[in-house]
Amino acid sequence: MSAALLETVRRFTDVQTGRSPFATAIEGLTILRSDHEKRPDHLIFKPALCVVLQGAKWAVFGDRRVDYRAGQALVVSVEMPAFGRVAEASPTEPYLGLIIEFDLGIMREVMEALPALPEASGDVSSGVFVSNFDGPLAECALRLVRLLDTPAAIPLLRPAIMREISYWLLTGPHGGDVVRMALGNDHSHRIVSVIHSLRDHFAEPARIEDLADEAGLSPSAFHRKFKAITSMTPLQYQKQLRLLEARRLMVAEAANVETAAFLVGYESPSQFSREYARMFGTPPRRDVTALRAVAA
């Protein structure tokens, strides 16, 4: 891991006045800092590199837990709900990290320019995996973060850096897996298509048979492949999306419990409250009150 990258990110966070995560002027780049360990939090991971520069973190996708620490990146190649936690952090050595979202348009351009498509490694079946973050990738990240000091250069230089990041990802040890999952280059693209459909229509009823038809697979094969990629079943995936959106509606838009439940597809507010408490550890009203108090 580049000491210069760590120092650059630390300097950036030292002068911020808001709360982490810090959105930046660079599209797709988010900077993270925590001076203490955090309780698990639920969120939706987009296709991205989630880089740890200092400290450690873990995330749970369905029934699979992934740990990653300084010098490593969690590579998320398909959009997925999960919950995670900063596991190592202190005021003297805060957790520091980056999220670099994939630019799929640029990645496709790079893929099409390669003389040969990379082959899947065969040892990564999930849509998420951990990889070392060093060498050219770390150098690209340093140049990307340093662009924040020269805002006028961002529109001109960001695409070139993202193109280089795409190149090193696609030609690295997991290049074939990135192609397969993020770009849908083989049969996995049918599962990715269903994932996008569930994301866009999560409030609507979902039947495994219909989803399997959309993927062009038998129900059993579809169920197996979907879980291999996401570590959860299609209905678990849909439920997590619903509950995360309901939480956002109640916290950010002041929706009451009943309204949020119906908007995300629940017919029974009591069922919604039970499943919400099971996922977030506390009933909706109590959870939302606590979240608003933290944000105040």
N, C-alpha and C positions, 0 to 999 in steps of 0.2 A: 504494500500500500504506500502511495506517495505521501511523504511527510508534508510536501508543499500543498497537496490537496487538502489534507487534514487541517493545516494551519489556515488556509484560505477560507474554508468553510467555518472554522471557529471564529475567525475575525468577522465574517459576515454576521454570524448569529450574535456576537457580542454587542453589536450596535442596534439590533432589532428591538423594537418596543412592544410589539404584539406577542401573540402566543404562537408557538409551533403547532402545526406545520406552517412554514413560511412560503407562500406563493412568491414567485419571482417574475421579473419582466421577461424571462425566457419561457416561451410556451412549452409546457410539459416538464419543466424543472421545478421541483419542490425541495426545500431544505428543511431538515428535521433536527431538533435539539431537545433533549430532556436532561435536567440536572438531577433527576431521581428516577428510580424505578416506577413504572406505572401499572395500574391495574389493567387487566385485559380489556380491550376495546374492540367493538365490532365495526367493520368497514368493508367496502368493496374495493378489491384490488383490480386495477386496470392493467393491461399488458405493459410491463415496465421492468426496468432494473431497479431493485430496491437495495441500495448499497449501504453497508454499515462501515463507517470510517473509524468510529470509536465506540466501545461498549458492545452490547449484544442484544438480540431480539429474538422472539419466536412468534410463529403464526400457526394457527390451526385451520386447515381446510377440510371440512367434513370430519373424517375420522383420522386424518393425517396431520401430525405436528412436524413443523420444519423449524430447526434452530439455525441461526446464522449470526456471525459475529464480525468484528473488525477484520477487514481484508476480504470479505465475502459479499456476494450479492445474491439476493433472492430473485430469480428470473421468473416472472409471471408472464405466461404467453397467451392466456385467455382470461377474460374478465370473470372474477369469482368473488363471492362473499366469503369472509373469513373473520376470525378474531385473533388479535395479536397483542403482544406486550413487550415493552422495553424491559429487558431482564437485567441489564447492567448499566448503571449510570450513577454519577455522584456530582456534587458541585465542583469538585476539582477536576474530575474526568467525566464530563457530561457525555451522554449518548449523542452522537452526531451521525447523520445519515443523509442520503440523497435519494430522491425518486426521479428517475429519468424515464418518462413515458416513451414508448416506442412510437416513432412516426412511421406508420405502416406504408404510407405512400412512398416515402424515401426507401424503406426497406425493400419494397417490391422492385423499385428501380435498380437497386444494388443487386438483388437476387437475379434479375433478368440479365444483368451485365456479367455475371460470373461465368467463366468458361464451362463449369459443371456444377450442378446442384449438389450441396453437401448431403451425405446420407445420414439417416438417423443412427444415433449411437447404439440403440438397442437396450440401453440400461436406464432410459428415462421414459416412463410411460405416463407420468402425470403432466398436467399443464403447468406445474411449478417445480422448480428444482434450484439447488444452491450451487453456485460456481465461484471459484476464486476471482477476485476483482483486482487485477494488477496489470502491469505492462502497458500495452497500447490503450486498453480500455480506460485505465486510471488516468493516463495522459490526456485522453479525450475529455474525460470528466473535468479535469483541472482547467483545460482551455475553455470548456463550456461555462464553468462557474466564474472564471476570470472575465468573461464577456460582460458580467454584471457591472464591471467598472467602466465599461464603454458602451452605454446603451445604444448609441447610433450604429454600432457595428453588429448588433444582434441580428437584424433581419438579413444581413449579408452573409454572416459567418456561421450562424446556427445551422443552416441546412448542410453546409460542408462538414461540420463536426458530427451531425446526426448521420450523415452518409458514412463517415468513417466509423462511427460506433456500430452502425449496421454491418459494415464490412467485417469488423473484427468479431462480431457475434456470429455472423453467418459462416465465417471460415474457422471459427473456434471449435473446441471439442464437442459442443452441443449444437452446432450449426444446423444439422439436419432436424433436430427436435424443434428448434425455433421456426424453421421453414414449415414443418408439419403442423405445428400448433398455431403460431401467430399468423401465418400466411395461408393456411389451409391447402397445402400442396399435395395431400393424398387423402385417403378415406376419412381421416380425422376432420377434414373440413366440413363434413356433413354433421358431425357432432357439434363443431364450433357454430355452425349455422343455427342449430337448434338452441344452443346456449344464447345466441343473440336474440332469437325469437322469444325465449323465456324471459330474457331481460326486458325486451320491449313490450311484452304483453303479460307480465307477471300477475296482474290483477284478474286475468281471465282464467276460467277452469282449464286444467291441463290433464289430458288422458295419455297414459304411456303409449297406447296403441297409435294415437294420432302423432305423437312426437316421433315414434319409431318410423311411421310412414314418411314423415318429413325427412328423416335421416336416411331413408331407403334401407332400413334394417329390420330384422325381426324384433319383436319386443324384448326378448331375452338378450340378443346381441347388443341392441341399443342400450339397455340398462347396464350391461357389463362394461361397454366402452365408455359410456357417460361417466360411470363411477371411477373408471381407471384414470380419466382425465381430471375430474374435479374432486375425487375422494368423497363424493356424496351422491345420493340418488337424485334424479330429476326433481322429484317432489320436495326433497330437502333443500335443493338449490332454490326452487321457487319460494318456499316458505321463508328462507333467510332473506331473499330479496324483498318479500312483502313486509317482513317485520322491520328491516332496516329503513324502508321507505316510510312506514308508519311512524317510526321513531323520529325521522326527519320532519314529517308533517306536524307532529305534536310539538317538537322543540322549536323549529324554525318558523312554522306558520300558525302556531297556536291552535291547531285542530284538537278537538276533544277526542277521548278514547273511541267513542262510538263512530264518529265521523271518519277518523283515521282507519278504523277497522274496515268499514264499508268501502272506502276509497281504494284500499289495497286488495280487496277481493274476499274479505271474510263476511259471511252471512250472520255469524253469531259473535257478538262482542265478548261473551263469556269465554268462548273457545279462543278468540284472539288474545284475551288477557292471560289465559293459561299458557298459551304457547309463547307469548311475549315474556312472561315471567320465567319460563323454562330457558329461554335463550339469553335474556339479559340479567337474570338473577334476581329480579325484583318486579313487582307489578307496574304497569305502564304509568299510572299517575305519580307514584313515588319516584320512579326512575326519571321521569321528565322534570319533576320538581328539583331533583338533585342536579340534573344536567344544567338546568337554567341557573341554579345557584352558582355553579362553577363558572358559567359563562358571564355572570353579572360582574 
